[in-house]
Amino acid sequence: MFKYIIMRVVSGIFGTFGLYAAFDYLPMSLAITIYYTQPIFAAINCFFFLGERLSKLEIVSIFSAAFGMVVLT
């Protein structure tokens, strides 16, 4: 369990640094839009790495959120 906590801390640090680096290279609106897609990637990673099952509603939500991200960018 401690391994997962350390992985979460490290990924959180990289995510924060990545957001600030994105502000240098992207328009702020696009950087924030990409930053707010974290729940999508968290659900996908939990499915692959932790073996969590996704309900039909969650799968539809992931695809609709990804489609919305494509429309916004």
Sequence and secondary structure as in RCSB ss.txt:
>XXXX:A:sequence
MFKYIIMRVVSGIFGTFGLYAAFDYLPMSLAITIYYTQPIFAAINCFFFLGERLSKLEIVSIFSAAFGMVVLT
>XXXX:A:secstr
 HHHHHHHHHHHHHHHHHHHHHHHHS HHHHHHHHTTHHHHHHHHIIIII     HHHHHHHHHHHHHHHHH 
